[in-house]
C-alpha cells in the first residue's frame, strides 16, 4: 500500500531526489509524466510523494513562491 506524504527536496542528483518529510528522509525519483511536462523539480521545492516499500516517487510539484535564476 502506497503512503502519500508532502516534503521539501533537499538534494537532487542525477534524477534522484532526497525529500525531507515529517517521517524522515526519503530517496525518490520523479514520475515519468512529471518529467515530460518540462517542469523539473528543483532543490527547495515542496512536493507530494508516494512511498512504497521504502522507495519514493515524486508525484506532484506544489506551487513555488519564488525562484532564483542565474544568467
C-alpha positions in Angstrom: 0.0 0.0 0.0 1.4 3.4 -1.0 1.8 6.1 1.6 1.3 9.7 0.4 3.4 12.4 2.0 4.4 16.0 1.5 8.0 17.2 1.8 10.8 19.5 0.7 13.6 18.5 -1.8 16.9 18.8 0.0 19.2 17.4 -2.8 18.8 16.5 -6.4 21.5 14.4 -8.1 21.2 12.5 -11.5 17.4 12.2 -11.3 17.2 11.1 -7.7 15.7 13.5 -5.1 16.3 13.4 -1.3 12.9 14.6 0.2 12.6 15.6 3.8 9.2 14.7 5.2 7.8 14.6 8.7 8.6 10.9 8.9 12.2 11.4 7.8 14.4 11.5 4.6 13.2 9.6 1.6 15.1 9.0 -1.7 12.8 9.5 -4.6 12.6 9.5 -8.4 10.4 11.8 -10.5 7.3 10.2 -12.0 7.6 9.9 -15.9 4.6 12.2 -16.5 6.2 14.8 -14.3 9.4 14.8 -16.3 7.6 15.0 -19.6 5.9 18.3 -18.7 9.2 20.0 -18.6 8.7 21.3 -15.0 11.8 20.0 -13.4 11.8 19.6 -9.6 14.5 21.8 -8.0 16.2 21.8 -4.7 13.9 23.6 -2.2 10.7 22.7 -3.9 7.8 21.4 -1.9 6.5 18.2 -3.5 3.9 15.4 -2.9 5.4 11.9 -2.9 4.2 8.4 -2.5 6.3 5.8 -0.6 6.0 2.1 -1.3 8.4 -0.5 0.1 10.9 2.2 1.2 11.2 3.8 -2.2 9.6 7.2 -3.1 8.2 8.7 -6.2 7.6 12.4 -6.7 4.0 12.7 -7.9 3.4 16.5 -8.0 5.2 19.8 -7.6 3.5 22.2 -5.3 3.4 25.9 -6.3 6.7 27.8 -5.9 6.7 31.1 -4.0 9.9 32.3 -5.8 12.9 31.1 -7.8 16.4 32.2 -8.4 17.6 32.1 -12.0 21.2 32.6 -12.7 22.3 34.2 -16.1 
